[in-house]
Amino acid sequence: MNIADRIKQLSDSHHRDIVSIRRDLHMNPELSFHEFKTSAYVAARLKEMNIPFTEKVAGTGVVGLIEGKNPSKRVVALRADMDALPIVEANNVEYKSQNEGVMHACGHDAHTASLLGAARILNELKSEFEGSIKLIFQPGEEKLPGGASLMIKEGVLENPKPNSVIGQHVMPLIPSGKVGFRSGIYMASTDELYLRVKGKGGHGAMPHLNIDPVLITAHLIVAMQQIVSRVANPTMPSVLSFGKVIANGATNVIPNEVYIEGTFRTLNEEWRSEAHQHMQELAHQLVQSMGGILEFEIRKGYPALVNDEVLTAKSKARAIEYLGQENVLDLDIWMAAEDFAFFSQQASACFYRLGTRNESRGIVSSVHTPTFDIEEESLKTGMGLMAYLAIKELEQA
């Protein structure tokens, strides 16, 4: 029996346990950098497998190490994130979140369960490969500055230093059993925007006596869209969105100030810096011209995620070997962001998508929504493909 068939056999045999693990994690979600129970749970599972590990990396991160024969020959790192989102779950399932207001709405429970499954498979096969596999269970992907950056600062990519880093993320647009790859630039950078527009509040019936920050903010939000629609080169995709606007007045009360939050995303670091300057200049000049005062903070977040072209091409070819040509797709650029990008800046990296959709069962909701869920059969692919990619990458000279 070849290695692919052996891994598939092990994935099938461990599937029920990994589903149980995923459900345990889903029922007990924790927010970014507060994954204390999740971290302890992961550590306990690694201990059961007799896999050595280090805890409290970047606070709640866990790093395991599986050593095969000749462990220093080559090292591959596999990464999963562990944090959840501040969302009230609306699914009516037996494994519904028991932590009110917190939900694994981005699939990190599936990522962690898949990596634990891959660890179990690789640990059982460690006498059959040379090199080592580092298991990175990462906190805080959903919150700046990102757990990946903190783990890197604390040396997660050293001692031993991986030759490559591989990660996966659920994708509800792709049917379960399929995966997707893209070489080169794949995901956008992300920056957080915080603005406070100050004016002079008063009676809504006498606007001539006020400096209306609501009107100023309305003009500001519309005007700033020209940064992406008129200033940006069309060959540099950009997104500017505002998702939070607080004007705490009333039907006949103009408030003293308006507070807004937004996000800016792009794929080019040079344009990213230029856009920050353009936004600051335009916003301050517009608000000042209308008599207001502006406070504007840009919190620089994750960089663009760039998949190593050689590693990604090899990984895609290996996925075809493992799953079949019909189950491996090419991906478009995705304007969401991921702190796996920090790993891609430090090592040869490949970040791919794991299909989790099942239309017949109504599992179609997008990530970051109250009804997000996964087709749990996809966990076979999640753990099996990660294990296969790791072993095949260790075989490289």
N, C-alpha and C positions, 0 to 999 in steps of 0.2 A: 504494500500500500504506500503510495507516495505521500509527501508531507501535506499537500493540500487536502487530500482525502482524510488523512489522520486528523487534521485540524477541524474539518467539517464534522467528523464523527465526535470529536470532543466537544465541539460547540453544541451539537444536538444533545449530548448526554448532560451537559451542564446548563442547558437552557432554562430549565425549570427553576434551578437555584438562582440564576442570574435575574430572572423575572422577579423572583421573591425579593432579591436585593434591591432591584430598581423600585419595587413598590414600597419597601421599607424607607428608602430614601425619599420617594415622592410624598409619603405621608408625613415626613419630618423635615420639611425644607427649612433652610436657614439663610439669612441675608448675607451679603458680601462681607467678608472678614469676621463673620460671627458663626462660622461653620464648625462650632466646637463639637457637637454631637456627631456631625457628619464625619469630621476628622477622626474621632475616636472609633466610629463605626468602620471606617476604611482600615484603620490600624488593626482593629480586631480581626478583620477578614484576612489581612496580610499575615498576621500572627498565626492564624489557623492554617495557612499554607506554608508556614515556616519560611517566609520570605523576609529577609532583613529589611528594616525600614528606619527612616529618621522622621520624627514628628516635629511640629511647631516651626516649620520652615515658613517664613513670612507670616508667622502667627499661627495659622491653622493648616498650612500645607503639609502634605505627607509625601515622602519620596522613598520608593522601594527599589531594590536592586536584585535582579535575577542573573546569576553568573552561570554561564555554560562552561564548556571546556575552553581552556586557554582564554580566560575572561578578559584579558587586556588587549586581545587582538583587534577588536572593533566594538564600538558601543553605539546602541540606538536608544533614543528616548521616546517614550510614548506619553502623551499628555491628555489629561481629562480635567475639566473644571468642575467645581462642586457647589457653587452658590446658586441661590434662588432669587426670585423677584418679589417686590411688594405688590402682589396681585391677589385678589380674592378669587379662589378657584370656583368655577361654576359647574364643573363636571360632577355627575352623579355616579361615582364609581366607588368600589369598596376600598380603594387605596387613595381616596381624596385627602388632600392636605388636612392635617390635624393642627396646623399652626395657622390660626386665623389671620388672613391678610398677607400670607406668604405662600408662594406657589412655585413649583418647578415648571415655569411656563416657557422656559427656553431649552428644556431637555438635558440639563446638566446632570440630572439623576440618571438618565440613559447613558451619558458619557462616562460617568463614574462606574456604573454597573458594567458597561462594556469593557472598560479597562480592567476591572477586577476579574471579569471573565477571561480576557486575554491573558492576564497574569496567571490565572489558574492553568490555562492551556500551555503557556510557555514554561511554566514551572514543571509541568509534567513531561515536557519535551527537552528540558535543559541538557540532558546527557547527549542530545543529538545535534546540537549546534555549538559553534565556537563564538566566543564573545560574550558581551553582557547587555542586558536590557534594563534601562532605567525607567521606572514608573513614576510619573509626575502627577500627583493629585493636587490641583491648584485651587487656591481660594480666590475670591474677589474678581472674577472676570467682568462682572457687570458694573463695577464702580472704579472710578479713577483713584489712584494711578494705575490700577490693574495688578492683580496678583502675580502675573507673569513677570512684570518688571521688578517686583520686590523679590521674587524667588531667584531671579537672575542675579540681583545685587547680593543675595545671600549665598551665591555659589552653586545653584542647582545644576548649572552646566559645566561644573568642574568635578574632579575627583569621584568618578571618572568623567572625562569630557566626552560627550556624545559626538559621533561623526554626523549624525542627522537627528532631527526631531520630527515626529509624525503626530498629527492630531486629526480628530474628526468632529463633525458637528451635525446634529440632526437636521433634516430638511423635509418639512411637510409637503413641499411641492413635488417631491420625488417619491414614487411608489416604494413600499417596503420591498427589500430584496435587491434594490438598485443603489448605486453610488454615483457620485459625480466628481470630476477633477477639472482643474484649470491651472495651467502653468503660468508663471509670471505674475503680474499684478492681478490680484483677485478681489480684495476687500479694501474699503476706504479707510482713510484716517478719520478720527473723530475729535471734535473740539466742542466744549460746552460754553455757551454764551449766557452771561448774566447781566441784565441791563435794568437800571432804575432811572426813570424819567421823572424829574421833579418840576413842578410848576407852582401854581397858586390856586388852591381850591376855593370853592364858594358856592353860591346858589346857582342852580342850573338855569334859572330864568334870567340871570344877569351875567352871561359869559364875558361881556366886555369888561367886567371888573376882575376877571380871573385870567390865569394862564393855564389853559386846559391841557393837562398831561395826557388825557385820553385821546384827544384829537392829535396831539403831537405823536403819540405812540402809534396811532393808526397810520399816519403818514410815514413814520419810520419803518414799520413792518413792510409796507408796500415798497418804499424806496429801496430798502436793502436787498430786495429781490433782483435789482439790476446788477448786483455783484455777480450773480451766477448767470443771469440772462443776457447781460450786455458787456460786462467787463471781462468775464472769463473767456478764454479761448474755447471754442466749441469742441476742440479735441481733448479738453480737460474736464471731464464730467465733475460736477459739483452739486451739492445739495445744501440748501439753507432753509431750515424749518424752525418755527417757533411753536412750542407746545404748551406753554404756560403763560397766561396773562392775568395779572391781578390788579384790578382797579376798584378799590374798596370804597366806592361812593354809594349813591342811591339814585332813584329815578330823578330826583331834583337836586342832587348833591354832586358837584364836581370834586373829586378827591385831590389831595395835594400831590400825589405821586402815583405812578403806575410801575409795577414790577413785571418783567418778562424774562423767560428763559427759552433758550433754543439750542440748536445743534448745527454745526457746519462740518461737512464731509467732502473730501476730495481724494484724488489718487496721485497727486503730484506734490511733492514736498516744497518745491520752489514756489509754485502757485499758492500753496497753503499759506506760506508766510506773507506773500503779496496780498492775498485776500484778507488776512487779519488786519493789515495796514489800511486797506481800502475800507473795510467795515468801520474801523475806528474813526477814520477821517470823515466819512460820509455821515455817520451817526451823530458825531459831535457837532458838525457844521449844521446839519438839519435841525437838531434840537435847539441849538443856540439861536439859529435864525428865527425860530418861532417863540423865543423868549424863555425857553426852559433850560434846565441844567441836567446833564447826563452823567451817570456813573456806568462804566462799561468794563466788565471783566471777561477776558477770554482765557479759559482754562484749557491748555493744550493737552490733548489726550493721546490716544493710541495712534501710532503711525499706520500707513497703508500696509496691508499684508501682501507680501510678495513670495509666492511659491517658487522654490528653486526649480529651474526648468529641467535640469537633468534628473533630480530625484523624483519630481512629479511625473515626468514621462515614464520613468522606471516603475513608479508606484501604479500608475494607470495600467501599464502593460501587465503588471503582476495581478492587479485586480481583475483584468480580463482573464488571465490564467485561472484565477480562483472562482470567479463568478460567471464567466462567459461574456462574450462581446455585447450581447443584448442588454446586459445589466450594468454596463459602465457608460456613463454619459459625459458629455462635455458641458461645462458650466459657463454661464455668462458672468461678467463682472457683477459683483454684489456690493451695493453702496452701504450696507451695514458694516459695522466695525467689529474687530475681535482683538483682544490683547495677545493672542497667539502671534500677532505681528511682531512683538518684541523678541520672540524666539526666532522668527524668520530673519531678524536683523543680526543675530548672533551665530547662527548655524545653518547648514543646509536643511531646509524645512519643507514639509508638505502638509497642507491642511485641506482635507476633502470633505465631502458631504455624504451623510448616511441617510438614505431614503426611509421615511417613517409613515408614509401616507397609506391609508386603506379606505377608499371611497365606499366600498360595500358596507363597512362598519361605521361610516360617518366620521372617521378620523382624518379630518381635512383642515382643521383650524391652524392658523398661522402661529408662529412663536410669539411670545409676549402678549397672548390673549388669554382670557379666563377659561376658555374651553380647549386649550391646547392639550393634546395627548399624543401618544405614539402607538403604532402597531407593534406589539411586543415581539412578534416574530423577527422584527428587524434587529433585535439584540443578538440573534445568531450571526447575522452579517457583521454587526458591530464588533463583537469580540473575535470572531473568526478571521475577518479580514485584517484587523490590527495585528493579530498574532502572525498571520502569514506574511504581511508586509515587513514586520520586524525580522523574522527569520531570514527572509530573502535578502533583506538589506545587510544583514550580518555576513552573508555569503560573499559580499563584494570584496575584491582583493584590496 
